[in-house]
């Protein structure tokens, strides 16, 4: 086996793939989040929607999709389930009836207090300092943005 072939083999090793490191880390996060979110009655994608609404209530569906990088076809069933659970309400915009506004119900607002324990539990599970996690998050966000720019520019 020549040097070139050995180098190619190294490039194609699973353990050398950043995409696999991120993919498997996401699965590990999901396993940690699952029992925490089950206590709240939420799936992980529903939790993300609620995080957006806890930051800013009464937002257009489009804004939630942009924040979460989800299209309306993916987001609509999620929102329907949150509405059935009594956590949000969907209404048509008064100025533009095509616009759908998403707002928290009193039950959705109340769930925020129960959710406050989730980030602390995640922090504990990582065994990282707050500073380490912030730095790691910033690097991952920068990588995501560069990848999105590369896909958008091709």
N, C-alpha and C positions, 0 to 999 in steps of 0.2 A: 504494500500500500504506500503510495507516494505522499509527499508532504501536502500537496494540494488536496488530495482525497481526504487526508486526515483533518485538514482545516475545514473542509466542507462538512465532514461528519460532526465536528465540534459545533459548527454554526447551526446544524439541524438537530442538536440534542435538545430534548424537551426542557431539561433543567436550565438551559441557556436562553430560553425564550421569555422575554419580559411580559409578553401577552399572557403566557401561562402563569407567571408569578402573580399578575394582577387578577386573572381569572380565578385562580385557586384561593387567593386572599379574599376575593369577593365572596366565594363560597364559605370560607371560614367566618367572615363577618356575618353572613346570613344565618349560619348555625348559632352564633352568639345572639343575634337579634331576635331570632324566632321565638324563644320562650318569653323574652321581655315584651315583645309586641303582642303575643297571644294574650298576655294579661290585660292589654289595652283593647283587645278585640280587633287588631289591625294586622294587615299583611305589611311587608316592607314597602311596596309601592304606595300603599295607602298612607303609611307613616310619612313618606316623603311629601305627599300631597298635603297632609295635615301640617307638616313643618312649614311649607310655603304659606298656608293660610294662617298659621299662628304668627308668622312674621307680618303679614298684611292680609287682612280679611276683605272679602267683597271684591275679588279680582276677576277679570275676564278669564275664561277657560284658556284662551290663547296664551295669556301670560304664564299660567301654570305649566302649560306644555313647553313653552320656551325655557322656563327655569329648570325643568326636569328632563329636557331633551326628549320629550315624548310627543307623538302626533295625537290628534284628537281621536283617531280610531282606537288607540291604546288607552287614552285617558278617559274617554266616555264611559266604558264599562266600570272602570275604577270608581269614577264619581257616582255612578248609579248605585253601586254597592255602599258607598259612604252615605249617600242620601237615604237608602233603605235602612241603614243602621241609625239614622237620626242625627248624624254628625254634621252634615252640610245641607244646604238648600241651593238649588239651581234656579235662577230666574233669568228671564230675557231682559236685555237692556232697554231702558225707556227711550233713549235717543236712537238706538240702532237695535231693532228686534233680532237681527242676526247674531248679535253678541250675547253670549251666555255668561252670566256672572255667577261666581261661586262664593258662597258666604257660609261661615260657621253658624251652627245653631247653638243655643245655650249648652247643650250636651257636648258639642264639639269644642266649645270654649273650655268647659269643665275638664275635658280629657287632657288638656294641656298640663294641668297640675300633676296628674298621674304620670305623664310622659317625662316630667323633669328628672326622674331617676334613670332614664335610659342612657343619656350620655355618660353619667358617672359609672354605670355598669360597664359600658363599652371601654371607657378609660381604664377601669380596673382589669378588664379581660386582656387588654393589650400589654399590660405591664410597662407602658411607656409613660414618660412625663407629658404634661400638657404641651410643653415646648416642642418635644420630639414629634408629637402627633400633628401639631400645627405646621411644622416644617415639612413633614411627610405629605400632609394634605396639600400644601402649597405646591410642592413638586409635582404631585399627581395632577392637580388642576392645570398647571402649566403644560404638562405633557398632553393632557386631554385637549387643551386649547390648540397646541401645535398640531396635533393629529387632525382635529376638526378643520383647521386652516389648510392642511395638506389635502384633505379630501375635498374641501370646498374649492380649492384652486385647480383641481385637475379636471 
